[in-house]
Amino acid sequence: MCKNLREVIFSEELKMKYKEKISDFTRERKQNFSSLILFMLNNLQKSLSIEIDNFITHLTQKLSNQKIEDFTKSAFVQNRNKLKPEVFKDLFNRVTSFFYDENHQANIKTFHGKRVLAVDGSTTNLPDTPLLKEIFGESKNQTQTSICQARISMIYDVLNNLILDAKIGNLSLGERELACSHFQHIKPNDLVIYDRGYPSYDFVYQHIELGCDYLFRVKINHSTVVAAFVKSGEKSQIVEIFPNQKRSLKDKKYDKNSSIKVRLVRVELAGNEVEILLTSLIDTEEYPNKIFKELYFKRWKIETLYDELKTKLKVENFTGYSEKSILQDFYCAVFISNFQSIILHDLEVDLKQKTQDRKYEYKINTNLSYGFLKNRILELLHQNGDLEKVFEELKILFLKETIPIRNNRNIPRNVGKYRTRLKPKVTKNHKDAI
């Protein structure tokens, strides 16, 4: 993966495709195109002056035969304006494609031969400027203070911990609308899991056209069919659903009499709470009722992904105030997330061997792994970096810092804990690693 990325980052083709103007990056500057890409992929969190010094110092020490030119904050800001944000999305897509390459098919985790994908949306806070409010939108918090925010959405392979696609846009965009923009990344036979804000007849129909399976959580009053199922007390039931009879269907491929056969499943949780799931997995022998609680719970990984992006990668610590800066930083963070996931995936066999005699299964500490990747990503992606040496360093560090996986833990949720808008305390096991 790294060898391929090196070739791409230092290629003339990438530069020609993603520079804003033909005249950009034509003269030999202290910070050229590839140096700019590497600098921005190093998860910039501190003052730009400190980050620049760190970049120059680290590469100078590690690349003895390579002269690393110093550059100023002003030069960086001018150069980033010459760079299309899509370059980081391109690199992110290359990382994802690498994982699903034919050479890795045997290592891809599936459920009954299906990739398990989850789609979910969130919001992210942006620098509070009039321009960004106009572009992305604004909302009010509990104290009625206006804050600048954007809507983000992702489709995530929950078994392989890989982002397939990520979008950031205006706050007014609906989650279902953004979910449709991910459809090109869904393949026939995939299983896509959604929370209860997504299901509708039309949305289900679109998945049938894609040829994939789906699993939705629905509200108990979602429709009369669901309400009747809840009242029946049945654990599972195959039913037919129809379009909303009050809506115009002129532009649709179906009419009001078109039905879709789906399965409703009741999942009982602690405290007598009940979840209702709607799915295309109709075969009760292949997919018995007992599997659905754990299957739907796998969607939780996309929730923890957002936590990683916001609290560990600190995606909201944007390095600029323009729309271009926001997009660049967002797609850099997505790239780093996938890059780190593939490295961790490659270490799974070593981790299992190391912890095979322990009581619990173990996983690599995600927060620390991002910290260890800082600076070392420069060597991994620089054409003159010692690839094998850096990988061995990371392997030792990652496998040293592992934490047990304790399943079935139930921590009470405090819904209003941030209602006072006080900054939450950082406990000792959640210190910044970057």
HUDA-V400603 format. One record per pair of residues at least 4 apart in sequence whose C-alpha atoms are under 8 Angstrom apart, sorted by the first residue. I is the first residue (numbers start at 1). J is the second residue. Records with the same first field share a line. If there is no record, write none. Layout:
I=J  J
This chain:
1=5  95  98
2=6  380  381
3=7  381
4=8
5=9  91  94  381
6=10  381  382  383
7=11  383
8=13  14
9=14  34  37  381
10=14  34  383
11=15
12=16
13=17
14=18  87
15=19  33
16=22
18=83  84  85  86  87
19=24  25  82  83  84
20=24  81  82  83  84
21=82
24=82
25=29  32  33
28=32
30=69  70  71
31=35  36  69  70  71  75  76  79
32=36
33=37
34=38
35=39
36=40  76  79  80
37=41
38=42  378  381  382
39=44  52  55  378
40=44  329  332
41=332  333  336  377
42=374  375  377  378
43=313  332  333  336  374
44=48  51  319
45=51  314  317  319  434
46=50  51
47=51
48=52  73
49=53  72  73
50=54
51=55
52=56  70  71  72  73
53=57
54=58
55=59  375
56=60  68  69  70
57=61
58=62  375
59=63  68  378  379
60=64  66  67  68
62=379  385
63=67  384  385
66=384
71=75  76
72=76
73=77
74=78
75=79
76=80
77=81
78=82
79=83
80=325
81=324
83=87
84=324  328
85=89  324  325  327  328  331
86=90  328
87=91
88=92  328  331  332  335
89=93  331  332  335
90=94
91=95  335
92=96  331  334  335  338
93=97  164
94=98
95=99  335  338  339
96=100  162  163  164  338
97=101
99=104  342
100=104  105  108
101=105
104=108
108=160
109=115  159  160
110=114  115  116  159
111=115  116
114=189  190  191
115=157  159  189  190  191
116=157  158  159  190  191  192  193
117=155  156  157  158  190  191  192  193  299
118=155  156  157  158  192  193  194  299  302
119=153  154  155  156  179  192  193  194  302
120=153  154  155  175  179  194  195  302  303
121=151  152  153  154  175
122=151  152  153  306
123=149  150  151  152  171
124=149  150  151  152  316
125=147  148  149  150  316
126=132  147  148  149  150  316  318  326
127=132  148  318  321
128=132  133  147  148
129=133  148  321
130=134
131=135  322
132=136  137  148  321  322  323
133=137  138  148  149
135=170  323
136=148  149  150  151  169  170  171
137=148  149  150  170  171  172
138=146  147  148  149  150  171
139=146  147  148  149
140=144  145  146  147
141=145  146  147
142=419  421
149=171
150=168  169  170  171
151=168  169  170  171  172  173
152=166  167  168  169
153=166  167  168  175  178  179
154=163  164  165  166  167  179  182
155=163  164  165  166  179  182
156=161  162  163  164  165  302
157=161  162  163  164
158=162  298  299  301  302
159=298
160=345
161=301  338  341
162=338  341  342
163=334  337  338
164=185
165=182  185
166=182  334
167=178
168=327
169=173
173=177  178
174=178
175=179  197  198
176=180  198
177=181
178=182
179=183
182=186
183=210
186=190  210  212
187=210  211  212
188=210  211  212
189=211  212  213
190=212  213
191=212  213  214  215
192=212  213  214  215
193=214  215  216  296  299
194=198  199  214  215  216  217  299
195=216  217  218
196=216  217  218  219
197=218
198=203  216
199=203  204  216  217  218
200=204
201=205  241  242  243  244
202=206  243
203=207
204=208  214
205=209  260
206=210
207=211  212  213  214
208=212  213
213=279  280  281
214=279  280  281
215=277  278  279  280  281  296
216=277  278  279
217=275  276  277  278
218=222  275  276  277  278
219=275  276
220=226  227  230  275  276
221=226  227
222=226  227
223=227
224=228
225=229  239  241
226=230  264
227=231
228=232
229=233  234  237  264
230=234  266  276
234=266
235=265  266  267  289
236=263  264  265  266  289
237=263  264  265
238=261  262  263  264  282
239=261  262  263  264
240=259  260  261  262
241=259  260  261  262
242=256  257  258  259  260
243=255  256  257  258  259
244=256
245=256
249=254  255  256
254=258
261=280
262=278  279  280  281  282
263=278  279  280  281  282
264=276  277  278  279
265=276  277  278  289  292
266=274  275  276  277
267=274  275  276  277  292  293
268=272  273  274  275
269=273  274  275
281=287
282=287
283=287  288
284=288  289
287=291
288=292
291=295
292=296
293=297
294=298
295=299
299=303
300=304
301=305
302=306
303=307
304=308
305=309
306=310
307=311  312
308=312  313  314  367
309=313  314  315  333  334  337
310=314  315  316
311=315
312=367  370  432  433  434
313=333  370  434
315=329  330  333
318=325  326  329
319=325  326  329
320=325  326
321=325  326
322=326
323=327
324=328
325=329
326=330
327=331
328=332
329=333
330=334
331=335
332=336
333=337
334=338
335=339
336=340
337=341
338=342
339=343
340=344  369  370  373
341=345
342=346
343=347
344=348  364
347=351  395
348=352
349=353
350=354  399
351=355  362  363  399
352=356  361  362
355=361  362
356=361
360=404  405  406
361=404  405  406
362=402  403  404  405
363=402  403  404  405
364=369  398  399  401  402  403
365=369  398  401  402  403
366=370
367=371  432  433
368=372  398  401  433
369=373  398
370=374  433  434
371=433  434
372=376  394  397  398
373=377  394
374=434
375=379
376=380  390
377=381
378=382  385
379=384  385  386  387  390
380=385  386  387  390  391
381=385
386=390
387=391
388=392
389=393
390=394
391=395
392=396
393=397
394=398
395=399
396=400
397=401
398=402
418=422  423  424
426=430  431
427=431
